[in-house]
Amino acid sequence: MAFPIHELAALGTATCWATTGILASDAIRALGPFHFNLIRQVFVSLILAALVLGSGTLALPGWQTVAVLALSGVVGILLGDTLNFAAVGRLGPRRAGAVFALNAPMAAVLGWLVLGERLGWQAGLGIAVTVLGVALAILGRPASGAHRLEQVWGGLGIGVLFGLGAALGQATGALIARPYMAGGLDPYVGSLIRVGASGLAMGVVAGLPFAPPRPDVVSRHVLLLTAATALIGLLLGMTLFLYALQGSQTGIIATLSATSPVIILPLLWLRTGQRPSLLSWAGALLAVIGLALIFTR
């Protein structure tokens, strides 16, 4: 069996996104999801441009590929990430992650319908078990005295709708990018195109009359948190995600990257001091079993 380097890259993506969810909550509530996402994308676009130019690997693909990856960025990053951050701001990182994990079955179904991808019974079972484990891991919650990262801010229903929209945006963005990344495009170049296009589109929207209002005051702490989430979640996480798409099927990569709600359990324990429930750990164990089925398919 070949070493599952692309699947491990997808798990790296999940770890980056889990860390981002914990770091982002306070900054999202201070800036709003739109401007939080906009600042991240501008910051990361500049870093990606410097990395690509400095490495001498800038070899832009054809205009059709650029246009398709740009569309993938607008759908997956502008819409998907903004809606996900809106869900995190309302539901907290753990519950928002539960809804966002639905991008895995969404991507698998879309990959089957659009790309004709076929998943064997073992991979299909692994995806199902992993998604079930993620769901159980989210259901467990502290009995009382929940930390602010575990609290619901605003309506629960609208937060869930934001999360569903984020999951669909992520799944669709991955589906659009998959055939072009599988062709061997450099992941940093692909990330630059996707993030740059999304940031440019958000910049245009920010100048329109109906754009979300800008925050009056932004503290240095909030800016530092935003920059940290940009480096971890968008620069490293998204690049690992695009690399993962080069070597494995959309549904499998989406499933592995959707395990961030399981990975977030020990991170939240360290951050809040509240130990996850037995139900949460049972879900994590199921997720590990599902991952093992996918790895050994």
Number of C-alpha atoms within 10 A of each C-alpha: 6 6 8 14 13 20 27 17 22 29 26 21 30 28 24 25 28 29 21 24 28 19 20 27 24 20 22 25 17 18 22 19 23 23 21 24 26 19 19 22 29 18 19 23 25 13 15 21 18 12 16 16 13 10 9 9 12 14 11 13 14 8 9 9 18 18 15 17 26 25 20 27 31 24 23 28 26 28 22 26 24 25 26 31 29 27 32 31 27 28 28 25 29 28 26 26 28 25 26 30 28 23 28 28 22 21 27 25 17 20 23 15 11 10 16 10 15 14 17 11 11 15 21 20 17 26 27 17 21 31 26 16 26 32 25 22 31 25 15 17 18 13 9 7 9 12 14 12 23 19 16 16 16 11 10 12 11 14 26 22 16 23 32 23 22 31 29 23 29 30 29 21 25 28 25 23 24 24 16 19 21 16 10 12 17 20 19 22 22 26 27 26 25 29 31 23 24 27 25 17 16 22 17 11 14 17 10 9 8 8 14 14 12 12 10 7 8 12 10 9 11 19 16 12 17 24 20 18 26 24 19 19 25 28 24 19 26 26 23 26 26 27 26 31 29 22 18 18 23 27 29 26 29 32 31 28 29 31 32 28 30 30 21 25 22 15 16 22 12 11 13 14 11 19 15 18 17 13 16 23 21 16 25 25 18 23 27 19 16 25 24 14 19 24 18 12 15
